[in-house]
Amino acid sequence: MSAKRAGSVRRWLADGLITAFLLLIGGFGSHFAQSNQEATGALRTPLDALGYAMIFTAAAVTIVRRRWPVTTLGVVAGLTAAYLILGFPYGPILISFAVAIYTVAGEIPLRRAAWFGVVAFVLLALHAFFPFHDFTNTKFNGLLPAAAFVAVPFAIGVTVKVSREAVQRSRADEARRIADDERLRVAQEVHDVVGHGLAAINMQAEIALHLLPRKPEEAEAALTRISRSSKAALDELRVTLSVLRQRGDRAPAPGLDQVPALRDRLAESGLPVTLSVVGSAAELPLAVDLAAYRVVQESLTNVLRHAGAASAAVVITHLPESVVVEVTDTGRGGAVPAGAPGHGLEGMRERVTALGGTLAAGPLTASRGWRVRAELPVLPDTPPDADASW
């Protein structure tokens, strides 16, 4: 059963229970109301078949009150006004009237609901002027209960409607926020994957172009490495984009255990990378493992792009409460040229800080080298909203 159909069934069940309650209290409560008013001498017309028919009809039509709120109010208000004009005892029929007023206030726009509420009050107040030819006996004290039976349920209906709309807006805002966060995460993943792959391919293409006139066999090897690098990048991109699809199994997200393969691919691209692991490697939370890998990947990609002829070193340190990744290179240091790093450094910092970690990046010296260092907590209280399910 779909969620929409299930919600419709629940609504009809709730309305059915309310209608059943109104029918029950209309039958029994009206009898007691008549007895009380008869004892005080306020009863004008004893209940008969017509009176009970009005009571039960007014209660029964509330079953469709949310589908046809205005029609329901018209029927209930007309029956209630006729019931009171005929002098039948005040009683549960007024509860059916209040339910109809509440429904109109909660289901239709406020201005229209207010007009219908005024019309219903006029109908309900007619009994205070009956018989219409004898104004000396007008029961003005009957106007106050009539106003209460309109104003109170109307105010409650409007309040519930405003609260319901506020909840719906809040849910819509939350859904948009989650969707925006998801898009940003996917965009960051695509940036990391594509940026790294293109940097490696660009390096190999430059080598192939340089070697092609003089050493075509080595150029062919470079082109082979371009093919492998592009295939690896496309495979990882496909895995990343699979989060947008809701079918099939997804490959596991990359983690620190894939850094050796990353090192080998970069070595083929002409960037020598040394890898050191300090401490005993423990199983990391998925979000931490992915973020640490992306920091290494993006840092090495930046070395390919900006460091020139250089080598790089990656040190992964496993501590009891955190994991530290550090990437250094021997290339050009100093300030990074404007616009050069794109969104890479910013993306790394967002990943790390979202998990409660810290990231520092800067030149080793004024003229040589660059270092990126990220420390990520591995405790179980890693923020759940930072989890990367892909």
LINRAGI-V445975 format. One line per field, one symbol per residue. ss: DSSP state (H for helix, E for strand, L for the rest). psi: psi as a letter, one per 30 degrees, with the letter a starting at -180 (. if undefined). A space follows every 50 residues. Layout:
ss = ???
psi = ???
//
This chain:
ss = LLHHHHHHHHHHHHHHHHHHHHHHHHHHHHHHHHHHHHHHLLLLLLLLHH HHHHHHHHHHHHHHLLLLHHHHHHHHHHHHHHHHHLLLLLLLHHHHHHHH HHHHHHHLLHHHHHHHHHHHHHHHHHHHHLLLLLHHHLLLHHHHHHHHHH HHHHHHHHHHHHHHHHHHHHHHHHHHHHHHHHHHHHHHHHHHHHHHHHHH HHHHHHHHHHHHLLLHHHHHHHHHHHHHHHHHHHHHHHHHHHHHLLLLLL LLLLLHHHHHHHHHHHHHLLLLEEEEEELLLLLLLHHHHHHHHHHHHHHH HHHHHHLLLLLEEEEEEELLLEEEEEEEEEEELLLLLLLLLLLHHHHHHH HHHHLLLEEEEEELLLLEEEEEEEEEELLLLLLHHHLLLL
psi = kleeeeeeeeeeeeeeeeeeeeeefeeeeeeeeeeefeefgfkejlkaee eeeeeeeeeefffgefeieeeeeeeeeeeeeeeeefglkkafffeeeeee eeeeefflkeeeeeeeeeeeeeeefeffgkkffiffgkifffeeeeeefe eeeeeeeeeeeeeeeeeeeeeeeeeeeeeeeeeeeeeeeeeeeeeeeeee eeeeeeeeeefeeeieeeeeeeeeeeeeeeeeeeeeeeeefffflhllkk lkklaffgeeeeeeeeeffgjkkkkkkklkklklkeeeeeeeeeeeeeee eeeeeffajlllkkkkkjleglkkkkkllgakbakkkkfefbgeeeeeee eeefggalkkklkelffklkkkkkkkkglfgkkfffkjf.
//
